[in-house]
Amino acid sequence: MRKKIVAGNWKMNCLLEEGQKLTSEIVNMIKDEPIKDVQVILNPPFVHLHGVKKLIAGVDNIYLGAQNCSDQNSGAYTGETSAAMLTSFGAEFVIIGHSERRAMFNESNELLTEKTKQALSNNLTPIFCCGEPLEIREAGTHEAYVTKQLTESLFGFSEEEVKKLVIAYEPIWAIGTGKTASSDQAQEMHSAIRQHLSSKYGKTVAERISILYGGSCKPDNAKEIFSKADVDGGLIGGASLKSRDFVDIAKSF
Ligand code: PEP
């Protein structure tokens, strides 16, 4: 059985008190309405990691993640945060290769391999993002585009390493736009991703990797999207900043 996961990506949102309030609300809702068999992951900005960790301590099924990590171990890299630091703050997951980082910070497939290495060697589960821009979708070459991202970043890893990954398929045209991929479009791509992983690592490995959908996922569309065979949950941006919406999405399986 693959893990079902709902991960919230806060992006660069929430002042101190806002982040604490959001986390406390989510924690209280999950205590009152336990969500079985779903891993709920909060990925706040780095400065919130310590505070969020304290607030989620002891609550079943809630985990801490970060939104990025350095490709380097440690040293003179001003402004960077290493994977080892994230682990020491209690993070268990890290988002790698979000399309905003690829686009705004020029993160290449090669750099993302290095970040994934750092994550894996520091016991963090990478939530590795892939996804195509609108013009690629319109040209009909989205499957080739996304599988190339995965090949270039991930296919140097061993079977043991790849098994530890979570993949997030996030069509860029659906992120923060209110325009969701249809459940059929999501399923088609998730299935293509799984087949691609299978072609390199075999069916057993591919079948155990959770593949999340991301892109304007909301309480009113999550159930339909999560009902698809190869969709194992969601990476949630905007709706993860609203406690009720986020928890409702996590209850949508
Ligand atoms: C994201 O940025 O990962 C995301 C899916 O954002 P949104 O849910 O706001 O589209």
Residues whose N, C-alpha, C, O or C-beta is under 5 A from the ligand:
A	BS01	PEP	N9 A174 I175 G176 T177 G214 G215 S216 C217 L235 I236 G237 G238 A239
